Amino acid sequence: MKKQETKNTAVIVGACPWDRSKLRQILENANFRIIEEASSVKQTLESINRFSDIGLILSELELRTSDGLELARVLINRYKMNVAVVSRLLRHSSDILLKELAIMNVRLVSPMPMTRREIENFVQVLKDVSCTNTSTKIILPKTSHLKIEKLERKINGEVFVVGGSTGALKALHQLLRTIEIGDEQTLVVCLHTVKSYSIVKKIEAIVKRNVIEVSDAKKFELGNVYVLRSGKNYKLVVKNGKLFLRGFRERLGLGYRPSINLVMENFSAVFGERCIGIVLSGYGNDGVLGSRLIVMRGGKIIVQDPETAKIPLMPRFVKKTIDSLGKECETIKL
């Protein structure tokens, strides 16, 4: 009698149910046994305590109230688990993030596979890393992602990335009256609620600076204010040695558009310690991962005081994350 093939085992972790479902289908077709799905660090740790035969954990970078970087760190360092990070965000992130994940000893770093060829390649690499002790495998994104080394020169300025959602517009107007944007500084407004040109005109009246509404692709220059309109995602790309902000329609994670996490990740990759993230009122946890990456790269995080925020969840989640890293997180009353 032919011996039955032993299935690899895995737990799928991620905030987005659509992405978890897609990964489950891919893995089950490849003869993996899915033990459980989880959407948070807590649920994942509970799975580990219930099951003893987990071979691999696949984690999205965006989780509920936390992020996949923290989960990967805990699983690798404390539980000695094999972890693969598979994320839509990695299709558009910087090469720096790919390298940071490799340093953490994540077994596989991969963008979410979309096409048939991408899925076949992903499955083959995943099977290899699940049964060997080789070094980290990185599947490079097929879409254009940020390659810092292609910049013709370093940008010696400072950037403020302002993120928020419900209730953030009023706070933004108050914030803009308290900070001054100089010729060597840039402010990027990344809210989920910018839907009309009148909002752009109001910002322009407050800051007395050139305010650029980004939709498709705009060259990035210091001294400007860039407003990212909701309904799209945005990333930085290098073309002919110059830096551009480009819009695209692909959904990332839970579907926040624009993704604050992606925008913060891209800008912190370019500006490092000269990147300052400011998180205002809003629902959800968008900005948690991005804020972590900013402080990991030497930058600074400021949050609206949750007591003055119309919706305190977003600044509260970010402050909790930064505090857990032992880093300073300034609060401002708006």
Sine and cosine of phi, psi and omega as CSV:
sin_phi,cos_phi,sin_psi,cos_psi,sin_omega,cos_omega
0.00,0.00,0.67,-0.74,-0.01,-1.00
-0.94,0.33,0.76,-0.65,-0.01,-1.00
-0.93,0.36,0.74,-0.67,-0.01,-1.00
-0.95,0.33,0.69,-0.72,-0.02,-1.00
-0.93,0.36,0.73,-0.69,0.03,-1.00
-0.98,0.22,0.77,-0.64,-0.02,-1.00
-0.99,0.13,0.59,-0.81,0.19,-0.98
-0.95,0.31,0.51,-0.86,-0.02,-1.00
-0.93,-0.37,0.49,-0.87,-0.04,-1.00
-0.41,-0.91,0.45,-0.89,0.20,-0.98
-0.91,-0.42,0.72,-0.69,0.01,-1.00
-0.97,-0.24,0.81,-0.59,-0.06,-1.00
-0.83,-0.56,0.77,-0.64,0.04,-1.00
0.04,-1.00,0.49,-0.87,-0.01,-1.00
-0.96,0.28,-0.48,0.88,-0.11,-0.99
-1.00,0.02,0.91,-0.42,-0.02,-1.00
-0.90,0.44,-0.50,0.87,0.01,-1.00
-0.92,0.39,-0.66,0.75,0.01,-1.00
-0.94,0.33,-0.61,0.79,0.06,-1.00
-0.89,0.46,-0.66,0.75,0.01,-1.00
-0.90,0.43,-0.65,0.76,0.00,-1.00
-0.90,0.43,-0.70,0.72,0.01,-1.00
-0.91,0.42,-0.64,0.77,0.04,-1.00
-0.86,0.52,-0.72,0.69,-0.01,-1.00
-0.88,0.47,-0.70,0.71,0.01,-1.00
-0.87,0.49,-0.72,0.69,-0.09,-1.00
-0.95,0.30,-0.64,0.76,0.01,-1.00
-0.91,0.41,-0.59,0.80,0.08,-1.00
-0.91,0.42,-0.41,0.91,0.01,-1.00
-1.00,-0.08,0.21,0.98,0.08,-1.00
0.96,0.27,0.44,0.90,0.16,-0.99
-1.00,0.08,0.49,-0.87,0.10,-0.99
-0.97,-0.23,0.90,-0.43,-0.02,-1.00
-1.00,0.05,0.92,-0.40,-0.03,-1.00
-0.97,0.26,-0.67,0.74,-0.08,-1.00
-0.26,-0.97,0.32,-0.95,0.18,-0.98
-0.91,-0.42,0.56,-0.83,0.00,-1.00
-0.63,-0.78,0.42,-0.91,-0.02,-1.00
-0.87,-0.50,0.05,1.00,-0.05,-1.00
-0.51,-0.86,0.20,-0.98,0.07,-1.00
-0.88,0.48,-0.70,0.72,-0.04,-1.00
-0.86,0.51,-0.74,0.67,0.00,-1.00
-0.89,0.45,-0.60,0.80,0.00,-1.00
-0.91,0.41,-0.71,0.70,0.00,-1.00
-0.90,0.43,-0.57,0.82,0.07,-1.00
-0.90,0.43,-0.60,0.80,0.05,-1.00
-0.89,0.45,-0.67,0.74,0.00,-1.00
-0.88,0.48,-0.63,0.78,-0.01,-1.00
-0.95,0.30,-0.42,0.91,-0.03,-1.00
-1.00,0.05,-0.52,0.86,-0.10,-0.99
-0.88,-0.47,0.61,-0.79,-0.03,-1.00
-0.95,-0.30,-0.13,0.99,-0.10,-0.99
-0.92,-0.40,0.55,0.84,0.03,-1.00
-0.97,0.22,0.83,-0.56,-0.02,-1.00
-0.99,-0.11,-0.48,0.88,-0.11,-0.99
-0.39,-0.92,0.61,-0.79,0.10,-1.00
-0.88,-0.48,0.83,-0.56,0.03,-1.00
-0.98,-0.20,0.88,-0.47,-0.12,-0.99
-0.87,-0.50,0.76,-0.64,0.17,-0.99
-0.96,0.28,0.41,-0.91,0.01,-1.00
-0.97,0.23,-0.39,0.92,-0.01,-1.00
-0.95,-0.30,0.90,-0.44,0.03,-1.00
-0.87,-0.49,0.16,-0.99,0.03,-1.00
-0.97,0.25,0.83,-0.56,0.04,-1.00
0.89,0.45,0.09,1.00,0.02,-1.00
-0.46,-0.89,-0.39,-0.92,0.02,-1.00
-0.49,-0.87,0.34,-0.94,-0.08,-1.00
-0.92,0.38,-0.40,0.92,0.04,-1.00
-0.90,0.43,-0.70,0.71,0.02,-1.00
-0.90,0.44,-0.68,0.74,0.02,-1.00
-0.88,0.48,-0.73,0.68,0.00,-1.00
-0.86,0.50,-0.67,0.74,0.00,-1.00
-0.87,0.49,-0.71,0.70,-0.01,-1.00
-0.91,0.42,-0.71,0.70,-0.06,-1.00
-0.92,0.40,-0.63,0.77,-0.04,-1.00
-0.96,0.27,-0.73,0.68,-0.11,-0.99
-0.99,0.17,-0.65,0.76,-0.09,-1.00
-1.00,-0.03,-0.63,0.78,-0.10,-0.99
-0.96,-0.27,-0.07,1.00,0.01,-1.00
0.81,0.58,0.66,0.75,-0.04,-1.00
-1.00,-0.02,0.44,-0.90,0.18,-0.98
-0.99,0.11,0.81,-0.59,-0.07,-1.00
-0.79,-0.61,0.74,-0.68,0.16,-0.99
-0.92,-0.40,0.73,-0.68,0.06,-1.00
-0.97,-0.25,0.88,-0.47,-0.04,-1.00
-0.81,-0.59,0.89,-0.46,-0.16,-0.99
-0.54,-0.84,0.61,-0.79,0.14,-0.99
-0.89,0.46,-0.58,0.81,-0.04,-1.00
-0.86,0.50,-0.50,0.87,-0.01,-1.00
-0.93,0.36,-0.24,0.97,0.06,-1.00
-0.94,0.34,-0.34,0.94,-0.11,-0.99
-0.76,-0.65,0.08,1.00,-0.04,-1.00
-0.99,0.17,-0.08,-1.00,0.01,-1.00
-1.00,-0.02,0.34,-0.94,0.11,-0.99
-0.87,0.49,-0.47,0.88,-0.01,-1.00
-0.88,0.48,-0.66,0.75,0.01,-1.00
-0.90,0.43,-0.64,0.77,0.04,-1.00
-0.86,0.51,-0.68,0.74,0.00,-1.00
-0.93,0.36,-0.61,0.79,0.00,-1.00
-0.90,0.44,-0.62,0.79,0.04,-1.00
-0.92,0.38,-0.60,0.80,0.02,-1.00
-0.90,0.43,-0.63,0.77,0.01,-1.00
-0.89,0.46,-0.51,0.86,0.01,-1.00
-0.96,0.27,-0.06,1.00,-0.03,-1.00
0.94,0.34,0.50,0.87,0.19,-0.98
-0.90,0.43,0.70,-0.71,-0.10,-0.99
-0.94,0.34,-0.63,0.78,-0.01,-1.00
-0.64,-0.77,0.74,-0.68,0.09,-1.00
-0.88,-0.47,0.87,-0.50,-0.11,-0.99
-0.52,-0.85,0.64,-0.77,0.22,-0.98
-0.93,0.38,0.39,-0.92,0.06,-1.00
-0.86,0.50,0.86,-0.50,-0.01,-1.00
-0.93,0.36,0.70,-0.72,-0.09,-1.00
-0.90,-0.44,-0.75,0.66,-0.06,-1.00
-1.00,0.05,0.21,-0.98,0.01,-1.00
-0.87,0.50,-0.67,0.74,-0.01,-1.00
-0.92,0.40,-0.66,0.75,0.04,-1.00
-0.88,0.48,-0.66,0.75,0.00,-1.00
-0.90,0.43,-0.69,0.72,0.00,-1.00
-0.88,0.47,-0.69,0.73,0.02,-1.00
-0.91,0.42,-0.69,0.73,0.00,-1.00
-0.87,0.50,-0.73,0.69,-0.02,-1.00
-0.89,0.46,-0.68,0.73,-0.01,-1.00
-0.89,0.45,-0.71,0.71,0.01,-1.00
-0.91,0.41,-0.64,0.77,-0.01,-1.00
-0.89,0.45,-0.66,0.75,0.04,-1.00
-0.89,0.45,-0.61,0.79,0.00,-1.00
-0.91,0.43,-0.73,0.69,-0.08,-1.00
-0.97,0.25,-0.39,0.92,-0.03,-1.00
-0.98,0.22,-0.25,0.97,-0.04,-1.00
-0.84,-0.55,0.10,1.00,0.03,-1.00
-0.75,-0.66,0.20,-0.98,0.03,-1.00
-0.94,-0.34,0.61,0.79,-0.01,-1.00
-0.96,0.28,0.18,-0.98,0.03,-1.00
-0.95,0.33,0.10,-0.99,-0.04,-1.00
-0.83,0.56,0.72,-0.70,0.10,-0.99
-0.97,-0.24,0.73,-0.68,0.03,-1.00
-0.87,-0.49,0.84,-0.55,0.11,-0.99
-0.99,-0.10,0.92,-0.40,-0.06,-1.00
-0.95,0.30,0.61,-0.79,0.02,-1.00
-0.89,0.45,0.56,-0.83,0.09,-1.00
-0.99,0.12,-0.46,0.89,0.03,-1.00
-0.98,0.20,0.28,-0.96,0.00,-1.00
-0.94,0.35,0.78,-0.63,0.06,-1.00
-0.77,-0.64,0.15,-0.99,-0.18,-0.98
-0.97,0.23,0.87,-0.49,0.04,-1.00
-0.89,-0.45,0.99,-0.16,-0.12,-0.99
-0.86,0.51,-0.60,0.80,-0.10,-0.99
-0.90,0.43,-0.24,0.97,0.00,-1.00
-1.00,0.08,-0.12,0.99,0.09,-1.00
-0.91,0.41,0.70,-0.72,-0.03,-1.00
-0.95,0.32,-0.41,0.91,0.07,-1.00
-0.40,-0.92,0.41,-0.91,0.03,-1.00
-0.93,0.36,0.64,-0.77,0.03,-1.00
-1.00,-0.04,0.96,-0.28,-0.08,-1.00
-1.00,-0.04,0.91,0.41,0.04,-1.00
-0.70,-0.72,-0.22,-0.98,-0.03,-1.00
-0.78,-0.63,0.64,-0.77,-0.01,-1.00
-0.81,-0.59,0.68,-0.73,0.12,-0.99
-0.96,-0.29,0.84,-0.55,0.07,-1.00
-0.94,-0.33,0.91,-0.41,-0.05,-1.00
-0.97,-0.23,0.86,-0.50,0.01,-1.00
-0.88,-0.47,0.51,-0.86,0.03,-1.00
0.02,-1.00,0.05,-1.00,-0.02,-1.00
-0.59,-0.80,-0.78,-0.62,-0.05,-1.00
-0.83,0.56,0.80,-0.60,0.01,-1.00
1.00,0.07,0.02,1.00,-0.11,-0.99
-0.99,0.11,-0.40,0.92,-0.09,-1.00
-0.88,0.47,-0.72,0.69,0.01,-1.00
-0.88,0.47,-0.68,0.73,0.02,-1.00
-0.90,0.44,-0.61,0.79,0.02,-1.00
-0.88,0.48,-0.71,0.71,-0.01,-1.00
-0.87,0.49,-0.64,0.76,0.05,-1.00
-0.92,0.39,-0.65,0.76,0.01,-1.00
-0.88,0.48,-0.71,0.71,-0.06,-1.00
-0.89,0.46,-0.42,0.91,0.02,-1.00
-0.98,0.18,-0.18,0.98,-0.05,-1.00
-0.96,-0.27,-0.23,0.97,0.00,-1.00
-0.87,-0.50,0.48,-0.88,-0.01,-1.00
-0.89,-0.45,0.79,-0.61,0.00,-1.00
-0.99,-0.10,0.90,-0.44,0.00,-1.00
-1.00,-0.04,-0.06,-1.00,-0.05,-1.00
-0.92,0.39,-0.41,0.91,-0.01,-1.00
-0.97,-0.24,0.36,0.93,0.01,-1.00
-0.76,-0.65,0.39,-0.92,0.06,-1.00
-0.63,-0.77,0.60,-0.80,0.07,-1.00
-0.88,-0.47,0.76,-0.65,0.01,-1.00
-0.90,-0.43,0.87,-0.49,-0.01,-1.00
-0.99,-0.10,0.90,-0.43,-0.06,-1.00
-0.82,-0.58,0.98,0.18,0.00,-1.00
-0.94,-0.34,0.46,-0.89,0.05,-1.00
-0.98,0.21,-0.08,1.00,-0.21,-0.98
-0.87,-0.49,0.23,0.97,0.02,-1.00
-1.00,0.07,0.97,-0.23,-0.12,-0.99
-0.84,-0.55,-0.09,1.00,-0.04,-1.00
-0.68,-0.74,0.43,-0.90,-0.02,-1.00
-0.93,0.37,-0.41,0.91,0.00,-1.00
-0.88,0.47,-0.52,0.85,0.05,-1.00
-0.91,0.42,-0.65,0.76,0.03,-1.00
-0.89,0.46,-0.69,0.73,0.00,-1.00
-0.90,0.43,-0.60,0.80,0.02,-1.00
-0.91,0.41,-0.67,0.75,0.03,-1.00
-0.89,0.45,-0.67,0.74,-0.01,-1.00
-0.88,0.47,-0.61,0.79,-0.01,-1.00
-0.93,0.36,-0.50,0.87,-0.04,-1.00
-0.99,0.16,-0.72,0.69,-0.17,-0.99
-1.00,0.06,-0.31,0.95,-0.03,-1.00
0.84,0.54,0.61,0.79,0.00,-1.00
-0.77,-0.64,0.24,-0.97,0.09,-1.00
-0.94,0.35,0.90,-0.43,-0.03,-1.00
-0.96,-0.28,0.83,-0.55,-0.08,-1.00
-0.90,-0.43,0.85,-0.52,0.08,-1.00
-1.00,0.07,0.84,-0.54,-0.06,-1.00
-1.00,-0.10,0.76,-0.65,0.10,-1.00
-0.78,-0.62,-0.82,0.57,-0.02,-1.00
-0.98,-0.19,-0.99,0.17,0.01,-1.00
-0.55,-0.84,0.76,-0.65,0.02,-1.00
-0.73,-0.68,0.67,-0.74,0.06,-1.00
-0.92,0.39,0.69,-0.72,-0.03,-1.00
-1.00,-0.01,0.80,-0.60,0.03,-1.00
-0.65,-0.76,0.57,-0.83,0.03,-1.00
-0.92,0.39,0.44,-0.90,0.03,-1.00
1.00,-0.06,-0.16,0.99,-0.02,-1.00
-0.98,-0.20,0.25,-0.97,0.18,-0.98
-0.91,-0.42,0.82,-0.57,-0.01,-1.00
-0.95,-0.32,0.79,-0.61,0.01,-1.00
-0.93,-0.37,0.86,-0.51,-0.02,-1.00
-1.00,-0.07,0.91,-0.41,-0.06,-1.00
-0.96,0.29,0.62,-0.78,-0.01,-1.00
-0.93,0.37,0.36,-0.93,-0.01,-1.00
0.97,-0.23,-0.20,0.98,0.05,-1.00
-0.74,-0.67,0.25,-0.97,0.23,-0.97
-0.97,-0.25,0.32,-0.95,-0.07,-1.00
-0.67,-0.74,0.55,-0.83,0.04,-1.00
-0.55,-0.84,0.29,-0.96,0.10,-0.99
-1.00,-0.04,0.66,-0.75,0.10,-1.00
-0.72,-0.70,0.45,-0.89,0.05,-1.00
-0.96,-0.28,0.83,-0.56,0.02,-1.00
-0.74,-0.67,0.84,-0.54,-0.03,-1.00
0.81,0.59,0.61,0.79,0.04,-1.00
0.99,0.15,-0.07,1.00,-0.03,-1.00
-0.97,-0.25,0.39,-0.92,-0.02,-1.00
-0.99,-0.15,0.74,-0.67,0.01,-1.00
-0.78,-0.63,0.55,-0.84,0.19,-0.98
-0.99,-0.10,0.82,-0.58,-0.07,-1.00
-0.81,-0.58,0.69,-0.73,0.06,-1.00
-1.00,-0.06,0.54,-0.84,0.09,-1.00
-0.48,-0.88,0.32,-0.95,-0.18,-0.98
-0.98,-0.22,-0.01,1.00,-0.03,-1.00
-0.89,0.45,0.69,-0.73,0.06,-1.00
-0.97,0.23,0.65,-0.76,0.05,-1.00
-0.86,-0.52,0.68,-0.74,0.08,-1.00
0.80,0.61,-0.82,-0.57,-0.04,-1.00
-0.99,0.16,0.01,1.00,0.10,-0.99
1.00,-0.09,0.20,0.98,0.08,-1.00
-0.88,0.47,0.76,-0.65,0.02,-1.00
-0.73,-0.68,0.89,-0.45,-0.02,1.00
-0.98,0.22,0.41,-0.91,0.06,-1.00
-0.98,0.20,0.91,-0.41,0.04,-1.00
-0.91,0.43,-0.62,0.79,0.00,-1.00
-0.83,0.55,-0.73,0.68,-0.04,-1.00
-0.92,0.40,-0.69,0.72,-0.02,-1.00
-0.89,0.46,-0.70,0.72,0.04,-1.00
-0.90,0.44,-0.65,0.76,0.00,-1.00
-0.88,0.47,-0.73,0.69,-0.03,-1.00
-0.89,0.45,-0.75,0.66,-0.06,-1.00
-0.94,0.35,-0.59,0.81,0.03,-1.00
-0.93,0.36,-0.48,0.88,0.06,-1.00
-0.92,0.40,-0.58,0.81,-0.01,-1.00
-0.99,0.13,-0.70,0.71,-0.17,-0.99
-0.99,-0.16,-0.27,0.96,0.05,-1.00
0.83,0.56,-0.84,-0.54,-0.05,-1.00
-0.94,0.35,-0.16,0.99,0.02,-1.00
-0.99,-0.11,0.28,0.96,0.06,-1.00
-0.96,-0.27,0.81,-0.59,0.00,-1.00
-0.88,-0.48,0.85,-0.52,0.03,-1.00
-0.99,-0.15,0.71,-0.71,0.02,-1.00
-0.82,-0.58,0.85,-0.52,-0.07,-1.00
-0.92,-0.40,0.83,-0.56,-0.05,-1.00
-0.95,-0.31,-0.15,-0.99,-0.05,-1.00
-0.78,0.62,0.57,-0.82,0.09,-1.00
0.26,-0.97,0.38,-0.93,0.13,-0.99
-0.99,0.15,0.30,-0.95,0.18,-0.98
0.99,0.13,-0.13,-0.99,-0.09,-1.00
-0.86,-0.51,0.26,0.97,0.05,-1.00
-0.88,0.47,0.76,-0.65,-0.06,-1.00
0.95,-0.30,-0.27,0.96,0.01,-1.00
-0.92,0.40,-0.79,0.61,0.01,-1.00
-0.89,0.46,-0.72,0.70,-0.01,-1.00
-0.87,0.50,-0.65,0.76,0.02,-1.00
-0.91,0.42,-0.66,0.75,0.05,-1.00
-0.86,0.51,-0.69,0.72,-0.02,-1.00
-0.92,0.40,-0.59,0.81,0.04,-1.00
-0.87,0.48,-0.75,0.66,-0.03,-1.00
-0.95,0.31,-0.53,0.85,0.07,-1.00
-0.88,0.48,-0.50,0.87,-0.05,-1.00
-0.99,-0.14,0.24,0.97,0.11,-0.99
1.00,-0.07,0.01,1.00,-0.01,-1.00
-0.99,0.13,-0.18,-0.98,-0.13,-0.99
-0.77,-0.63,0.56,-0.83,0.03,-1.00
-0.85,-0.52,0.71,-0.70,0.09,-1.00
-0.83,-0.56,0.69,-0.72,0.06,-1.00
-0.83,-0.56,0.51,-0.86,0.15,-0.99
-0.91,0.42,0.70,-0.72,0.04,-1.00
-0.82,0.57,0.87,-0.50,-0.02,-1.00
-0.82,0.58,-0.44,0.90,0.01,-1.00
-0.93,0.36,-0.41,0.91,0.00,-1.00
-0.97,-0.25,-0.13,0.99,-0.01,-1.00
-0.98,0.19,0.67,-0.74,0.05,-1.00
-0.87,0.50,-0.70,0.71,0.10,-1.00
-0.86,-0.51,0.96,-0.29,-0.17,-0.99
-0.99,0.14,-0.09,1.00,-0.16,-0.99
-0.87,0.49,-0.76,0.65,-0.09,-1.00
-0.88,0.47,-0.79,0.61,0.03,-1.00
-0.90,0.43,-0.52,0.85,0.01,-1.00
-0.92,0.39,-0.71,0.71,0.01,-1.00
-0.89,0.46,-0.67,0.74,-0.02,-1.00
-0.91,0.42,-0.72,0.70,-0.01,-1.00
-0.88,0.48,-0.66,0.75,0.02,-1.00
-0.87,0.49,-0.66,0.75,0.00,-1.00
-0.91,0.42,-0.73,0.68,-0.03,-1.00
-0.92,0.40,-0.64,0.77,0.05,-1.00
-0.87,0.49,-0.62,0.79,-0.02,-1.00
-0.92,0.40,-0.37,0.93,0.04,-1.00
-1.00,0.08,-0.08,1.00,-0.05,-1.00
0.97,0.26,0.36,0.93,-0.01,-1.00
-0.96,-0.27,0.38,-0.92,0.00,-1.00
-0.98,0.20,0.72,-0.70,0.09,-1.00
-0.79,-0.61,0.95,-0.30,-0.04,-1.00
-0.97,0.23,0.60,-0.80,0.09,-1.00
-0.91,-0.42,0.58,-0.81,0.03,-1.00
-0.78,-0.63,0.62,-0.79,0.03,-1.00
-1.00,-0.02,0.85,-0.53,-0.02,-1.00
-0.81,-0.58,0.00,0.00,0.00,0.00
